[in-house]
């Protein structure tokens, strides 16, 4: 019998409902999980038959409407019964300072960019000053695949590039994408880094809250940034979260179909 969110019948006593599977994944993961992680882990829970053709849509629906779950951050969900301890753990509860909340947000979105790069089979790097920053239950250094930055060009440019929040490297050890997470700092500083790296065929992304899009659009039009105006793009946090979920969904689907 297929597993769904209804009460278990007498003929399905050993099965688990879909929302119970999602709950178990969160319990085993410390009481929370990104949507992307749920996509990959919930389908593997023994005793739950995800017979639906749209299991990922079912997972999204479960966390969005079931009161057992609450939204922590874009793309991040937790168990309602553990709300207080989770928010305290991440230093985003009512007693947390604005600086603590800002630091959590910056490292969280930085971690999402790293995980996306990993899922796309790139090598990923975060600067030395960020390596000990927390990403949920881990450190950024735990999820970034590179400990050393590749010396892909002149020392002065390498030293400049290695300060960027996240770098993706391709199989030839060349940078294919640079990301700066602009949670509160000046976007112009990141654009100055990108202008120094304009001769490389890489993607340049400013990741920030949607409210900062106009600021980006205004500054990218400065004469000084004209050489990179067509290659630097703005990505808001919601789009980043959706990208992370979609990439995780694609990988989970491939594994499910053994492609």
PyMOL commands that set and color helices and strands:
alter all, ss='L'
color gray80, all
select helices_A, chain A and resi 10-12+18-28+35-44+55-65+80-89+98-119+128-130+140-143+155-161+187-196+210-219+223-228+237-257
alter helices_A, ss='H'
color red, helices_A
select strands_A, chain A and resi 32-34+69-73+76-79+123-125+134-135+138-139+166-169+175-182+203-208+232-236
alter strands_A, ss='S'
color yellow, strands_A
deselect
rebuild
show_as cartoon
